[in-house]
């Protein structure tokens, strides 16, 4: 294991901020968003659906703008994909990626631009259909589902968490977090990631002195609010000192982080070396909230990158996280230090690693190219396999590599030859 982690400050890069800002939404307004009690004509939740009757949605977009495509498939995609030429492809100017639920996917903003969340489905020909919208004051980046009747989402302009009906896609109320911990001197105090575990909702505070807070500034480390989903009331905050950026604060990372027992493994992205005022580089760690507990395990702080001898990086970063089963998970490991912040976005400096969360071991997944992890740190667990997304701009690769928890290598499943880079892959129930 390596010696101590030095403090490293990276030179600022304007392109980094402009590219990362594409992941967040402005369009703020002072007008309140009313609670809607009406119904819409959106797709209903299927009753006792056939698990085999599934479709797939692939999101692709430009690496430097939100312009992109949504493509529908009735089988898992394979081979070379020329996205614009496919008959089941539609173009949209605001592709952000999302999360899937039942027979739809939630896009992080309106598909034609603007703050809000928008639902997409597939018709009988597997062509995407833009659907109902939840309006927000200032955009958002997190949606979570408790069950068929209740979901939660974040609005950047509201510290409270909003409640909505997953069937009607209509806002129904909010959870007050007026008593929750915040840092008053920071311009941003909102929740960037939401996770439902049993009867608890865990909301990860995303805090900093600018908007968005790419520099996570917190004297108490990672902060997570614990909420009772039976009553939708705030219980308390829990803290993990010596960590930064809890959760996966971009909605397109639709990946499980809870094991079979109900233990929550919470990745933190680390300081990323971006705190230029102090030069501090807080290492990324994987934290654990054991099943049945409502606080962090104080003895658990796993840094898999420290177990990869091939890595020469002194900055410790997690990019993307997937729990795949039997204690096995996947994350991106930084292989060499970036020279500027923008390198974390547009250079393939990372590699996918298979990690054992119980025994705390890590190994690189063989056969998978280097990856620009902060752009495409996405992984999925469909059809009993693990799908790892790779974006390598130097080699013009945007592809999905497939493996399983018994292997330590992966093979290419499909690649996008035209139409941008992969920005989300979602399995949904087939509409009948």
C-alpha positions in Angstrom: 0.0 0.0 0.0 1.2 3.5 -0.8 2.5 6.0 1.6 0.6 9.1 2.7 -1.4 11.0 0.2 0.1 14.4 -0.7 -1.9 17.6 -1.0 -2.2 18.5 -4.7 -3.7 21.6 -6.3 -4.5 21.4 -10.0 -4.3 24.4 -12.3 -7.7 25.8 -13.0 -9.4 25.2 -16.4 -12.3 27.2 -17.8 -13.3 24.4 -20.1 -13.7 22.1 -17.2 -16.3 24.4 -15.6 -18.1 25.0 -18.8 -18.4 21.3 -19.6 -19.4 20.3 -16.1 -22.0 23.1 -16.0 -23.8 21.3 -18.8 -24.7 18.7 -16.3 -26.6 21.2 -14.2 -29.5 23.4 -15.0 -30.2 27.1 -14.5 -33.6 28.6 -15.6 -34.2 29.6 -12.0 -37.3 31.6 -11.2 -38.8 33.2 -8.1 -42.3 31.9 -8.9 -43.3 29.0 -6.7 -44.1 25.6 -8.2 -47.7 24.7 -7.0 -48.6 21.3 -5.7 -50.7 19.6 -8.4 -53.6 17.4 -7.4 -54.8 16.7 -10.9 -54.1 13.5 -12.9 -52.4 13.2 -16.3 -52.8 10.6 -19.0 -49.3 9.2 -18.7 -48.5 5.5 -18.7 -49.9 3.5 -15.8 -47.8 1.2 -13.7 -47.9 -2.3 -15.0 -49.6 -5.0 -12.9 -47.6 -8.2 -12.4 -45.4 -7.5 -15.4 -43.5 -10.4 -17.1 -39.8 -9.9 -16.1 -38.8 -11.1 -19.6 -40.8 -8.4 -21.4 -38.3 -5.6 -21.3 -37.0 -2.9 -23.7 -33.9 -0.7 -23.6 -33.3 3.0 -24.1 -29.9 4.2 -25.1 -29.0 7.9 -24.5 -26.2 9.4 -26.6 -25.1 13.0 -26.8 -22.3 15.3 -27.9 -19.3 15.3 -25.4 -19.4 19.1 -25.4 -23.1 20.0 -25.4 -26.5 18.5 -24.4 -27.6 17.8 -28.0 -28.2 14.1 -28.5 -30.4 11.1 -29.2 -32.6 8.6 -27.6 -32.8 5.2 -29.2 -35.2 2.3 -28.4 -34.4 -1.4 -28.6 -36.5 -4.5 -28.0 -33.4 -6.5 -27.3 -30.1 -5.7 -25.6 -28.0 -3.7 -28.2 -25.1 -5.4 -29.8 -22.4 -4.7 -32.4 -21.7 -1.3 -34.1 -24.5 1.3 -33.7 -24.9 4.2 -36.2 -27.3 6.0 -33.9 -28.6 8.8 -36.3 -29.5 6.3 -39.0 -31.5 3.9 -36.8 -35.3 4.2 -37.4 -36.0 4.0 -33.6 -33.9 7.1 -32.9 -35.2 10.6 -32.1 -33.0 13.7 -31.6 -33.5 16.0 -28.6 -31.5 19.2 -27.7 -31.3 18.4 -24.0 -30.1 14.9 -23.2 -29.0 14.6 -19.6 -29.4 11.0 -18.7 -31.7 9.7 -16.0 -33.1 6.9 -14.0 -35.5 4.2 -15.1 -38.7 3.0 -13.3 -41.2 0.5 -14.6 -41.9 1.4 -18.2 -40.2 4.8 -18.5 -37.0 6.8 -18.0 -36.7 10.2 -16.2 -34.5 12.7 -18.1 -32.8 15.2 -15.8 -34.2 18.2 -17.6 -36.9 18.9 -20.2 -35.9 17.2 -23.5 -36.3 20.5 -25.4 -34.4 22.5 -22.8 -35.3 24.1 -19.4 -35.5 23.2 -15.8 -37.6 20.2 -14.9 -37.8 16.4 -15.2 -39.3 14.7 -18.2 -40.6 11.2 -18.7 -39.8 9.1 -21.8 -41.4 5.9 -23.0 -41.2 3.7 -26.0 -44.1 3.0 -28.4 -44.9 -0.3 -30.0 -42.2 0.3 -32.6 -39.6 1.1 -29.9 -39.5 4.8 -30.9 -39.1 7.2 -27.9 -42.1 9.2 -26.8 -41.6 12.4 -24.8 -44.1 12.6 -22.0 -45.1 14.3 -18.8 -42.9 17.0 -17.1 -42.4 17.9 -13.5 -41.6 21.6 -13.3 -38.7 22.7 -11.1 -37.5 26.1 -10.0 -33.9 25.6 -10.8 -33.3 22.1 -12.2 -32.2 19.0 -10.3 -30.1 15.9 -10.4 -31.7 13.2 -8.2 -34.8 11.0 -8.4 -35.5 8.0 -6.2 -38.5 5.7 -6.0 -39.9 4.2 -2.7 -42.6 2.1 -4.4 -45.2 2.3 -7.2 -47.0 5.1 -5.3 -44.3 7.4 -4.1 -41.1 8.9 -5.5 -38.8 11.7 -4.5 -36.8 14.4 -6.4 -34.5 17.3 -5.8 -35.1 20.9 -7.0 -31.8 23.0 -6.9 -33.7 26.0 -5.6 -35.3 24.2 -2.7 -33.5 22.6 0.2 -36.6 20.5 0.9 -37.1 17.2 -1.0 -40.1 17.0 -3.2 -42.6 14.1 -3.3 -44.3 12.9 -6.5 -46.6 10.2 -7.8 -44.6 7.8 -10.1 -47.7 6.9 -12.1 -49.1 10.3 -12.8 -45.7 12.1 -12.7 -47.2 14.9 -10.6 -45.7 16.6 -7.6 -47.7 15.9 -4.4 -45.8 17.6 -1.6 -42.4 18.0 0.1 -40.3 16.9 3.0 -39.2 19.8 5.2 -35.5 19.8 5.9 -35.5 23.2 7.7 -33.8 21.6 10.7 -31.2 19.6 8.7 -27.6 20.5 8.7 -26.3 23.1 6.3 -23.3 25.4 5.9 -24.7 29.0 5.9 -21.6 30.6 4.3 -21.9 28.3 1.3 -23.9 29.4 -1.7 -25.1 25.9 -2.4 -26.8 23.6 0.1 -28.9 21.1 -1.7 -29.2 17.3 -2.1 -27.4 15.8 -5.0 -28.1 12.1 -4.5 -31.1 10.2 -3.0 -31.1 6.6 -2.0 -34.0 4.5 -0.6 -33.1 1.7 1.8 -36.0 -0.1 3.5 -38.0 2.6 5.3 -35.3 5.2 5.1 -34.4 7.8 2.5 -30.7 9.0 2.5 -30.1 12.4 1.0 -26.5 13.4 0.3 -25.8 17.1 0.9 -24.0 18.8 -2.0 -22.4 21.9 -0.6 -20.0 24.6 -1.7 -19.4 28.3 -2.1 -20.5 28.5 -5.7 -23.2 26.9 -7.9 -22.7 24.2 -8.8 -20.2 23.4 -5.9 -17.5 21.6 -7.8 -15.3 22.3 -4.9 -17.1 20.5 -2.0 -16.5 22.7 1.0 -17.5 21.2 4.3 -15.6 21.3 7.6 -17.4 18.2 8.8 -16.8 16.0 5.7 -19.7 14.2 4.0 -23.2 15.0 5.2 -26.2 12.8 4.7 -29.7 13.5 5.9 -31.8 10.5 7.1 -35.5 10.6 6.4 -38.4 8.4 7.5 -40.3 7.4 4.4 -43.4 6.3 6.4 -44.0 9.8 7.6 -41.8 11.7 5.1 -40.1 13.5 8.0 -36.5 14.4 8.7 -34.8 12.3 11.4 -31.2 13.4 11.7 -27.9 14.0 9.8 -25.0 11.6 9.8 -21.4 12.7 9.1 -18.2 11.0 7.7 -15.2 13.1 8.5 -12.3 13.2 6.0 -14.5 12.6 2.9 -16.1 14.8 0.2 -18.7 14.6 -2.5 -21.0 11.8 -1.1 -23.1 9.8 -3.5 -23.1 10.0 -7.3 -24.4 13.5 -7.9 -25.3 13.1 -11.5 -28.7 11.6 -12.3 -27.5 9.5 -15.2 -25.6 7.1 -12.9 -28.6 4.8 -12.4 -26.8 2.0 -10.6 -27.5 0.0 -7.4 -25.4 0.6 -4.4 -27.2 -1.6 -1.8 -26.3 -5.2 -1.2 -28.5 -8.2 -0.6 -28.7 -7.6 3.1 -29.7 -3.9 2.9 -26.3 -2.5 3.5 -25.7 0.8 1.7 -22.3 1.3 0.2 -21.9 5.0 -0.4 -19.1 6.2 -2.7 -17.6 9.6 -2.2 -15.9 11.2 -5.1 -13.1 12.8 -3.1 -11.7 16.3 -3.3 -10.6 15.8 -6.9 -7.7 18.3 -6.3 -10.0 21.2 -7.2 -9.8 23.2 -3.9 -7.3 25.7 -5.2 -7.7 27.9 -2.2 -6.2 25.3 0.2 -4.5 22.8 -2.0 -6.2 20.0 -0.1 -6.9 16.7 -1.8 -9.4 14.7 0.2 -9.2 11.1 -1.0 -12.2 9.3 -2.4 -13.5 6.5 -0.1 -16.3 4.0 -0.2 -18.4 4.3 3.0 -20.8 1.8 4.5 -24.1 2.1 6.4 -24.8 -1.4 7.7 -28.2 -3.0 7.3 -30.4 -2.1 10.2 -28.2 0.9 11.2 -28.8 4.5 10.4 -25.2 5.8 10.7 -21.9 5.2 9.0 -19.7 2.3 10.1 -16.8 4.2 11.7 -14.4 1.3 10.9 -15.1 1.2 7.1 -13.5 3.6 4.7 -12.4 1.6 1.6 -10.0 3.2 -1.0 -9.7 0.6 -3.8 -7.3 2.7 -5.8 -4.6 2.2 -3.1 -4.7 -1.6 -4.0 -4.0 -1.1 -7.7 -0.2 -1.3 -8.2 -0.6 -0.2 -11.8 -1.9 3.2 -10.8 0.7 6.0 -10.5 -1.9 8.6 -9.4 -1.5 10.3 -6.0 -5.0 11.9 -6.3 -7.6 9.3 -5.1 -10.9 9.5 -7.1 -14.0 7.3 -7.5 -16.0 7.8 -10.7 -19.1 5.7 -10.9 -20.1 2.9 -8.7 -22.1 -0.3 -9.2 -22.9 -3.0 -6.7 -23.3 -6.3 -8.7 -23.8 -9.0 -6.1 -22.0 -11.3 -3.6 -20.0 -8.4 -2.3 -18.6 -7.4 -5.7 -18.8 -3.9 -7.1 -17.2 -1.8 -9.8 -15.7 1.7 -9.9 -13.3 3.7 -12.0 -9.7 4.0 -10.7 -7.5 7.0 -11.6 -4.3 5.7 -13.2 -2.3 8.9 -13.5 -2.7 12.4 -12.1 -4.3 15.0 -14.4 -2.4 18.1 -15.2 -5.5 20.4 -15.1 -9.0 19.9 -13.9 -10.4 19.5 -17.4 -8.3 16.4 -17.9 -10.6 14.6 -15.5 -13.4 15.1 -18.0 -11.8 14.8 -21.4 -8.8 12.5 -21.0 -8.9 8.7 -20.5 -7.0 8.6 -17.3 -9.1 6.0 -15.5 -9.7 2.3 -15.7 -12.6 0.1 -14.5 -11.8 -2.0 -11.5 -13.6 -5.0 -9.9 -13.7 -4.6 -6.1 -14.6 -6.9 -3.3 -16.3 -4.7 -0.7 -16.2 -7.4 2.1 -12.6 -8.5 1.7 -11.4 -5.1 0.5 -9.6 -6.2 -2.6 -9.4 -4.6 -6.0 -8.2 -5.6 -9.5 -8.4 -3.9 -12.9 -10.9 -5.4 -15.3 -8.8 -6.8 -18.2 -9.7 -6.1 -21.8 -11.4 -2.7 -21.0 -9.7 0.4 -22.4 -8.8 3.5 -20.4 -11.8 5.7 -19.6 -12.7 9.3 -19.1 -14.4 8.4 -15.8 -16.0 11.6 -14.8 -17.8 11.8 -18.2 -18.8 8.1 -18.5 -18.5 6.5 -15.1 -21.7 4.5 -15.7 -22.2 0.8 -15.1 -25.2 -1.5 -15.3 -26.4 -4.9 -14.2 -28.7 -6.3 -16.9 -29.5 -10.0 -17.9 -27.3 -11.3 -15.1 -24.2 -9.5 -16.5 -22.3 -6.3 -15.7 -22.1 -3.6 -18.4 -19.2 -1.1 -18.1 -19.4 2.1 -20.2 -16.2 3.5 -21.7 -15.5 6.8 -23.3 -12.0 7.2 -24.6 -11.7 10.4 -26.7 -8.1 9.8 -27.7 -9.0 6.5 -29.3 -12.5 7.6 -30.4 -14.2 4.9 -28.3 -17.7 5.0 -26.9 -18.7 1.5 -26.0 -20.1 -0.9 -23.5 -18.0 -3.8 -22.3 -19.6 -6.8 -20.6 -18.4 -9.0 -17.8 -19.8 -10.8 -14.7 -18.8 -11.2 -11.1 -17.1 -14.5 -11.7 -14.6 -12.9 -14.2 -11.8 -10.4 -14.1 -12.0 -9.5 -17.8 -14.6 -8.1 -20.1 -15.4 -8.0 -23.8 -17.0 -5.4 -26.0 -20.8 -5.7 -26.3 -21.5 -2.8 -28.5 -20.0 0.5 -29.6 -21.5 3.8 -30.9 -19.9 4.6 -34.3 -21.9 7.8 -34.9 -24.2 9.9 -32.8 -22.1 11.1 -29.9 -21.1 9.3 -26.7 -23.0 7.0 -24.4 -24.8 8.9 -21.7 -27.2 6.3 -20.3 -28.5 2.8 -20.9 -31.8 1.8 -19.3 -33.9 -1.3 -19.0 -37.6 -0.7 -18.8 -40.8 -2.8 -18.8 -42.3 -3.2 -22.2 -45.4 -1.2 -22.9 -48.3 -3.5 -23.9 
